[in-house]
């Protein structure tokens, strides 16, 4: 199985949860537009002032997506 990487966009402030939720929609749109075989996206509320949106990619697509969408950070994905 190829290595999976969780690309993460951080959002901070009172509107962070709504912003992360909305950003996930754009990540899904990008996957569809680029016809990528990726299926895992999401958003998580870390606390009232911090939320993240994320997309799980494989090594094959990591550079392309990193350069196009400029995530704030990444980590190895474990389910």
N, C-alpha and C positions, 0 to 999 in steps of 0.2 A: 504494500500500500504506500502511495507517495506521502511524503511529509506534508502535514497540513499546518498552515500558519494563520493565526488570527490577527488580521490588520485592524487597528483600533483608532477611532477618532474620539478624542476627549472633548467634553463640553462642560463648562462650569458656570455657575450662577443659578439664580432662581428659576430660569427657564430651561435649565440643562436637560431635564427629562423630556420635555416637548421637542426640544431641538434634536436630541439624539433619536427620538422616535421618528421625526420627520426625515432626518438624514438617512435612516435605514431605507426609507422609500426611494431615495435617490440611488442608494447602492443597488437595490433590486432593479431599478430602471437601467442602470449601467450594465448589469449582468444580461438583461434582456437585449438591450441595444447592441452590445458587443457579441451576443450569442455565445456566452461563456458557459461551460458545463459546471457551474458552481451553484450550490443550493443552500448554503448556510449563511444567514445574515441574522442580525438581531440588535437589540439595544438592552442595556442594563442600567438600572438606577443604582449607583453606588451609595449615595446619600443625598440629602436634599439640595446640595450644591454641586454635585458631580454625577454625570451620567456618561455612558459611552455608547457609540454605535460601532458595530463590527461586521466584518466579512471574513469568512474562512476561505483561503485560497491554497492551491498547491504550489510547489516550487516553480512549476511550468508557467504560471501566470503571475507570480509575485512581482517580478520586475515591471511588467507592463502595467499592472494595477497600481503599484507603488508610485510609479512615475506619473501616471494619469491622475490619480486621486489624492495623492500626498497624505497618507495616514500619519497620525502623530507618533505611532509606535506599533510594534508587532511582538507577538510571542508565539511559541509553539502551542498548537491547539490540542487539547485533550478533552474528550467528551465528558 
